[in-house]
Every structure is written in structure tokens, then in C-alpha cells.
């Protein structure tokens, strides 16, 4: 039997890194701090305290832990929101552009 993860087109890296999320869809371009749980070539999962609406566009800044690897600036769209527990939401982001 094939595990669901085995069907993925891209390897998913498990992370536990702080990221800065800018919500592009609101007028103020609000910024929140989140934790990046995992990252692949096409998406990422972040953990935040408040849910975001599906289809919200976001910019995510992921700082590199090494001088040899550049920081990532990611433009994406919210595609999934799961409440893990009270005050903890796992948000799936589809990557639309990567810098």
C-alpha cells in the first residue's frame, strides 16, 4: 500500500523556523510572526494563533540559518486551514512565487 506522503511530487522538509507573514489582502498589509513547520517546492505549512481566510495572499520571509544559503521571500496563497487546538492553526500555503 502506498502511503499518501509517497505520492507527493516534491520532498517536504520538516522545519521549525520562525517566519514573518505579511497579509497582502488587507489594506494595512498586516504582519504576524508564525512558525514554519514544513516546506517543499510547491508549498509550506505554517503554525499561527489566528486563522487566515482561504485564498488570502501572503508574503512570507524565511531567514536562512546559514550565510551560505540566502533568505527566502515567498509569495503564496492560503489553501488550507486546520485548527489543531485552541489558539493554534496549521495553515497550508501554495507557493506562487519564490525569491
ABEGO torsion letter per residue (X at the ends): XBBAAAABABBBBBBBBBBBBBBAABAAGBBBBBBBABBBAABBBBBBABBBBBGBBBBBBBBBABAABBBBBBBBBBABBBBABBGBBBBBBBBABBX
